[in-house]
Amino acid sequence: GPLELRPLGGVSWARRAPPARMRATYSRKMGTETLLGFYDVHADVLGGLFRKRKRVREVSEAFRRLRSCYPGTKLYVILDNLRLVHDHPRFLELCRALGITLAFTPTEASWLNSIESHFGVLKRATLAGSDDRDHISRRRRVYRYLRLRHRKLGNASHPLTRIRLVTPFKLDRH
């Protein structure tokens, strides 16, 4: 879902000292961001892109980047919470052209998607106990966690770990 800049309570390791106070008030002037996440079940690699919105245009760009990470491979992508692309003809045509087969999860069945458990861990590791003032610091913390996760698992050189660094394709303007 969308990530907004607000204090998030939680449990974290800290020095023995009085806990830092969290802001009681905050403004939503900076908007929200969405993490378009990808998980490779075979390699146990988690990657993703932060975008301001989750429209067909941003999702199409993310899928083009995903395709560039796996050249010449048939891809099956489980789509969860992406009903906006369900009936969008340009997006479905793009997926066919890229060789990506889509699988939609049923309504209220996110538990079927294997990425959900990894998002829970990512949230506890990066967002619990945070009070970010801008989206950049939150993004840095998430990407730092992902780099550490991949180093510990020994898959830091997997192409999906570099999805946010791939040179973006030109977007269609129809």
C-alpha positions in Angstrom: 0.0 0.0 0.0 0.9 3.6 -0.1 3.6 4.7 2.4 3.0 8.1 4.0 5.4 10.1 6.1 4.1 9.7 9.6 5.5 8.5 12.8 5.3 4.7 13.1 5.6 3.1 16.5 7.3 -0.2 17.0 10.0 -2.1 18.8 13.6 -1.7 18.1 17.0 -2.1 19.7 18.3 1.0 21.3 20.9 2.2 23.8 19.8 2.4 27.5 18.3 5.8 27.6 14.9 7.3 27.6 13.2 6.6 24.3 13.1 9.3 21.7 9.7 10.9 21.6 7.8 10.7 18.4 5.9 13.6 16.9 2.3 13.7 18.0 1.3 15.7 14.9 2.4 15.6 11.4 1.3 16.9 8.0 0.7 15.0 4.9 2.0 17.7 2.6 4.7 15.4 1.0 2.1 12.8 -0.2 2.7 9.1 -0.4 4.9 6.7 -2.3 4.3 3.1 -3.3 6.8 0.3 -3.4 6.3 -1.8 -6.5 7.9 -5.0 -5.2 9.2 -8.1 -7.0 10.2 -11.4 -5.4 12.0 -14.2 -7.2 10.8 -17.4 -5.5 13.6 -19.5 -6.9 16.5 -17.3 -5.9 14.9 -15.8 -2.8 15.6 -12.2 -4.0 13.4 -9.2 -3.2 13.6 -6.0 -5.2 11.4 -3.1 -6.1 10.9 0.5 -7.2 9.5 3.4 -5.3 7.0 5.5 -7.3 4.8 8.4 -6.4 1.8 6.7 -7.9 0.6 3.3 -8.9 -0.9 3.9 -12.3 -0.6 1.8 -15.4 2.3 4.0 -16.6 4.5 3.3 -13.5 3.6 -0.4 -13.4 4.5 -0.7 -17.1 7.9 0.9 -16.5 8.5 -1.5 -13.6 7.6 -4.5 -15.7 10.0 -3.3 -18.5 12.7 -3.1 -15.9 11.8 -6.5 -14.6 12.0 -8.0 -18.1 15.5 -6.5 -18.5 16.6 -8.4 -15.4 15.6 -11.7 -16.9 16.4 -11.7 -20.6 15.2 -14.7 -22.6 13.3 -16.2 -19.7 9.6 -16.9 -19.5 8.2 -14.9 -16.5 5.2 -15.6 -14.4 4.1 -12.7 -12.3 1.6 -12.9 -9.5 -0.3 -9.6 -9.3 -1.7 -8.7 -5.9 -3.5 -5.4 -5.3 -3.2 -4.3 -8.9 -6.7 -4.4 -10.1 -6.1 -1.2 -12.1 -4.2 -3.3 -14.7 -6.7 -6.1 -14.8 -8.6 -4.9 -17.8 -6.2 -2.4 -19.2 -5.6 -3.4 -22.9 -2.3 -1.6 -23.3 -0.8 -3.1 -20.2 -2.0 -6.6 -21.1 -0.6 -6.1 -24.6 2.8 -5.0 -23.1 3.0 -8.1 -20.9 2.3 -10.3 -23.9 5.0 -8.5 -25.9 7.5 -8.8 -23.0 6.7 -12.5 -22.5 5.2 -12.1 -19.1 2.3 -14.3 -18.0 0.1 -12.6 -15.3 -1.6 -14.4 -12.5 -4.1 -12.4 -10.5 -4.8 -13.3 -6.8 -8.4 -13.5 -5.8 -10.0 -10.7 -3.8 -9.1 -10.9 -0.1 -6.5 -13.6 -0.7 -3.1 -11.8 -0.4 -2.0 -14.7 1.8 -1.6 -16.7 -1.4 1.2 -14.5 -2.5 4.6 -15.5 -1.2 5.9 -11.9 -1.2 3.6 -10.9 1.6 5.7 -12.6 4.3 8.8 -10.8 3.1 6.9 -7.4 3.2 6.1 -8.0 6.9 9.8 -8.6 7.7 10.8 -5.5 5.6 8.2 -3.4 7.4 9.4 -4.5 10.9 13.1 -4.0 9.9 12.8 -0.6 8.3 9.6 1.2 9.2 8.9 0.1 12.8 9.9 2.9 15.2 10.6 5.3 12.4 9.8 9.0 12.1 11.0 10.0 8.6 10.9 13.6 7.6 11.2 12.9 3.9 10.7 10.0 1.4 14.4 9.9 0.5 15.5 8.8 4.0 12.8 6.1 4.0 13.8 4.8 0.6 17.5 4.7 1.6 16.6 2.7 4.7 14.5 0.2 2.7 17.2 -0.2 0.0 19.9 -0.6 2.7 17.9 -3.4 4.3 17.5 -5.1 0.9 21.3 -4.9 0.2 22.0 -6.4 3.7 19.4 -9.1 3.1 20.9 -10.1 -0.2 24.5 -10.0 1.1 23.6 -12.3 4.0 21.8 -14.7 1.7 24.7 -14.7 -0.8 22.6 -13.5 -3.8 23.9 -9.9 -3.9 24.9 -10.3 -7.6 21.4 -11.4 -8.8 20.0 -9.2 -11.5 16.8 -8.4 -9.6 18.9 -6.7 -6.9 19.7 -4.0 -9.4 16.2 -3.4 -10.7 16.2 0.2 -9.4 19.5 0.9 -11.1 18.5 -0.4 -14.6 18.4 2.3 -17.2 14.7 3.0 -17.7 13.1 2.3 -21.1 11.3 5.1 -22.8 7.6 5.1 -21.9 4.9 4.8 -24.6 3.0 8.0 -25.1 -0.4 6.8 -26.5 
